Amino acid sequence: MSGKKNAEDQNSIKGSIEWGLVVSSVLYILLGIVLLKFPDQSLRTVCYFFGGVTLVYGVIRIVTYFLEKRQGILFLTDVIVGIILTGIGIFLLVTPEVVISIIPFIIGLLILFHSVMKIQRAFQLKRVNYDKWWSMLVLSLITAALGALIIYNPFKTVSMMVMAIGIVLMIDGAINLISIFFTAHTVKKMTKIIDETTGTVEEVEIDVV
């Protein structure tokens, strides 16, 4: 009974992870569309938004410390964190260009990380004899190359860079959805071997992340 419950719990967790990946992939695509359609405003707006939120939160931490007249090293940490956050907020608001300049590097690394995960999944599909595993490998290598391109940043203008990031995010999100479909389909079709004589089920694990 406990084994059945554990299996059900594992399936529930896997289902939650898969839905989380689907949602994040859709958000990737939507963000890519926004960046592609509004290349000049998007990144600057994001910087201003996070700069404003960080600044306000930092000021609140500082003001709360003095209004409540807190004492002790632990409460002193609050005001130090507030000062740091206030500084970061001001930096984001005053020099968004600096932040924008490092965004391609961060996004490129993120895409490369996702690509490595998808390459691993492609070889897992090969291990369970899925005949189209190579297509997932090719798609993963394409996204890895696009991630490296974003990091290299050969674009002449910020607008071109933002549009390129938007396109790459849309492609990466779409490939993520395809990867999730391939994995779910293969797990359902090929990783449960039913022994008709005993009625037992053997499961072969394939990561969904």
Buried (B, 14 or more C-beta within 10 A) or exposed (E): EEEEEEEEEEEEEBEEBBEEBBEEBBEBBEBBBBBBEBBEEBBBEBBBEBBEEBBEBBBEBBEBBEEEEEEEEEEEEBBEBBBEBBEBBBBBBEEBEEBBBEBBEEBBBBBBEBBBBBBBBBEBBBEBEBEEBEBBBEBBBBBBBBBBBBBEBEBEEBBEBBBBBBBBBBBBBBBBBBBBEBBBEBBEEBBEEEEEEEEEEEEEEBEBE
